[in-house]
């Protein structure tokens, strides 16, 4: 990651992570001007603080938050066969997300997020909400017998 000033000078440069395979990185800026990054990875991932996380499934979800100065604030892993397609922030910086899980399974794939267990028939939609520290507030699944997935999320608050 690189942050430039208004004159295109490098303010800071960070190695976000190194993995055998890292997919579909999405970067958003929350309402507090922090960078929130979401991606999924296979095998092992080496984070900027030199910690190593080994895969717990074939597609492990990761959320990472950096301050506007590039300081790592927090990260969270959700292991298993899943990927986040999109995420958005509420006015208080809670994170709503959507994606899919269980695509590699033929039937009755179980996906665990904290105390919730979701079951997919063959790739189902996942929708959920995390607090600002990436703690799960709730998570739901939707889908039928075929492969289902959600690609985009639009958050509308009253």
Order of alpha helices (4+ residues) and beta strands (2+ residues): beta-beta-beta-beta-beta-beta-beta-beta-beta-beta-beta-beta-beta
